[in-house]
């Protein structure tokens, strides 16, 4: 009886896994905040000319571009 239970348990678990519902793929089911779409035309960035210094800090960052 013990061996039968050990054989029965994996088969029952596999049947449950196969019968499980697949995840939904409809985009209207997803919340808009969770899947952000980047803008087609992002805003232009500003390039820093010279060293960058954070207010209140003594450190300076130099960009090597």
N, C-alpha and C positions, 0 to 999 in steps of 0.2 A: 504494500500500500504506500509505503514511503517513497519508493522509486516512482510509482505512478504519479504522485503529487509533483515530484521534481520534473517529470516529463510533461505534465499538464500545465504547469505554471508558465513556462516560456511560450508555449503555444497559445495560451490565453492572452498573454501580454502582446504577442505579435498580432493577434486578431484585433485587439483593441487599437493598436498602433495603425494598422491598415484601415480600420473603420473610422479613424479620426478624420474630421473635416479638414480639408486643405485651407491654408490662409486665403482670405479674400484679396483679390487683385484689383478691385474697382477703385479708381482714383477718387471718386466722389465719396467713398467711405472713409477716407483718411482726413484727419483734421488739417487745415491749411497751415497752421503754425508749425506742424511737425515736419513737413517736407517743403522747405523753402526753395523756391526756384530763383536762381540768380537773374539779375536784370540783364536784358539783351545789350544795353548800353550803360555800363557802369559810369558813375561820375568820375571826372578827371581828378587824379591825385595831385598833390603838390609836392614837388621835389625840394628838399631842403638844400640850400646852398651854404656850404660851410659846416662846421661842427655843430652837433645838436647837444643842447644842455637842458636837462630837466630842472625846472624851478625848485630850489631848496636842496639841490644836490651839488656836490663838488666834482662829480664825474662828467666827462665829456665823451661823446660818441662821434667818431669820424666814419663816414661812409666811404667805402672804397669802390665806387662805381665808375 
